[in-house]
Structure formats: C-alpha cells, structure tokens
Amino acid sequence: MSEAPGTQDPSNTTGTEPGPQPEPIRFFGTTWVDHDGGYGARRAGVAIGSLAAAAAGCFVLRFAYEGLTIANVGQFVNLLVVLMFAICSAVAFRRTWEGFTRRHDPASQASARGLMAIGFVGTLLAHFLRSLSEAPGEKLHREEYEAARTQYEKRTSRRTGNPSRKNRKR
C-alpha cells in the first residue's frame, strides 16, 4: 500500500525515529541505549580484552626493562624508564577516566597523544575498570543523547498550527 505523496517524513528515510540519533561507542555500537544486542557479553569481552591487553603490555615492558639491564645502562637510566612508564600510565589512566564523563578539547587530545601512547597500560586499566560498571563512555553519551532528545522534543512541540492564524488581542 503506497502513501500519498508528501506524507512521508523526508528526514526519516532509514526507518529510524526522527530526531537525534545515539552516537555509537566502539565495540558497542548503539546497544548501550537499551542494553540490548549482546550488551552484557560485549561489556564482559571489553573487560577481559582490556585486562589481557594490559597484562600483555606489562609483559612486553618487562622484556624492555630486562633489555636495559642486559645492556648495562646503569641504575639511574633503569629508574628513569620505570618512573616514566609509571607516571605516564597514571596520567593516561586519569585522562581516560575523565574522558568517560566529559569530552576533552581536540587540541589537548593532540598534545597528549604521545603521553597516552607511552601510558597505554593506564588507558587499558581504565577501560577495564569502567567496563565493570558500564560501557566505557556510556554515561557521557547517554547525557548528551538525552539532552539532544529533550531539546528536539521542545523544538518540535513548541509550534503547532499556522502562526499567522493566531488570535491576537489588541
């Protein structure tokens, strides 16, 4: 059965609801909205995967430390390398954790890219801990999505009818 021309909403050609759409999260897509589509299994997978990747990263860093020991570069250099990875991991953990609740500006993200790469273990541990309670970044995405839906509802329900036919009191 075909509809009359012009009765179909042009912004709704994909079959989805009109208005703002949820932003997909890596590994979760939009399953975080209703916690469907294997959301629990995905969270478990992210938790296990990030913990395993952090453990593998620590294992690789251990080999790097042993390489420095074999090269006999001295205790001071060994200490500096350990401190560098520990501090960078702590800062990366904090920035990643904060990134789950608020967006960082692109300039600060670009300037911290090297630090985040060095402190990858902290980033992986932050993902592990956050995935125990929710999808990493779900709270931020949910707040933004609900605010956009509320604003859309206000905007679409504000005007009804033809404003030129409005009765004006003089």
N, C-alpha and C positions, 0 to 999 in steps of 0.2 A: 504494500500500500504506500503510495507516494504522498508526501506532504505538499501543501500548497506552496508556491514559490514565495520566498521571503519569510517563511515561518521558522526555518531552522536558524539557530543561533550561529553566526559565522565564526565566533571565537571557540565554538565547541565542535570542531570537525573531527576530533580524535575520539569522541565518546567519553571524555572525562568531564568532570564537573567544571562549570565556568568559574573563573576567578583564579587566584594564585594557586600554584601547584607546589607541593613539597619538594624541597631540594634533596636529591639523593645523597646518601652518605656512602663512602667507599665500603665495599663488602656487604652493605645492607640495602642499597638501592633506596626505595621508599617504604620498605617493610617496617621501618621504625614508627610510622604514623599509627598504624593499627596493631602493631606487634603480630603480624601475620606473615605467611610465606616463609616459614622456617626461621623466624627471627631469633628464637631461643637457640637453635642449633648454630646459627651464624654467630651469635654472641659467644657461645662456647668455643667455636672454631677460632674466632679472633683472639680470645683469651689464651687458648692453648698455643696458637700460632705465634702470638707476640711473645709469650713466655719462652717458647722454644727458640725463637729467633734471638731473644736477649741472651739466653744461655749459650747459643752458638757464637754470638758476638763476644761474649766473655771468654769463651774457649779460644777464639782467634786472637783476642787481645793477650791472653796468657802466652800464646806462642810468640807474639811480638815481643813481649817482655823477656821471654827466655832468649830470644834472638839478641836483644840488647845485652843480656847477661853474658851470653857466649862471646859477643863482640868486645866485651870488657871495656865498656864506655865509661864506667865509673858509677858509683852510688848516687852522686848528685844528679846525673842525667836520668838514671832509673827513677829516682824520686820525682824529678820534674815531669817525666812522662806519666807516672802514676797519678800525680796531682792534677795534671792537665786533663786526663780522661775522667777522673773523679769529679772535678769542678765542672767540666763541660757536660757530663752526664747529669749532674744535679741541676744545672741551668736549663738543659734541654728538657728534663722532667718537668720543671716548674713552668716553662713556656708552653709546653704541650698541654699540661694540666689546665693552665689558664686559657689556652686556646679552645678548650672544650666548653667554656662558659662565655667567652667573648672573642670577637674577631680581632686579630692583630692587623695593623695597617700594613699594606704591601711593602712600604719602604723598610719597616723594621723586620719584616719577614725576610726580605732580600739581604739585609745586613747581617742577620743571624743565621743564614743558611750554612755557612762553614762551621759555626759553633754547633749547630744542630746535627751536622754530619759527624763531627767528632764525638758528640754525646749521644749517639744513636741508641745506646743501651738505656739511657734515661727515657728517651722517647718511647721505646718499646715497653718499658716497665709502666709508663703512664697509660699506654693503651691497654696493657694487661689489667691494671687496677680499675680503670674506668669501665672496661667491658664486663667486670664482675657485677656492676650495678645497672648499666645501660649501654647502648651503643655509643662508642666514643663520638662526642659532639651532638648527641641526640637532644640534650637539654637546650642547647643554643638553637638548633634547627627548629625544635618544637616551639620555642618562644617566638622566633622570627615568623614561622608559619602561622601561628595563632594570631599574632599581631597583624599580619597581612590579611588573613581571613576576616578579622574583625573590621579592619579598615575597609575592605572590599564590601562587606555587608552594610556598613554605614553608608558608603558611597552609593551603592545600588538601591538602598531602601529610602534614601533621602528624597529623591524626586520621583513622584508618581503623577501621571497625568500630564496634561498640557499646561505649562505655567502661564500662558497668555490668557487662559480662560479662568484664571483665578479671580475670585470676587475680592475686590479691593474696597476697603472702607475709606470714604473720603470725608 
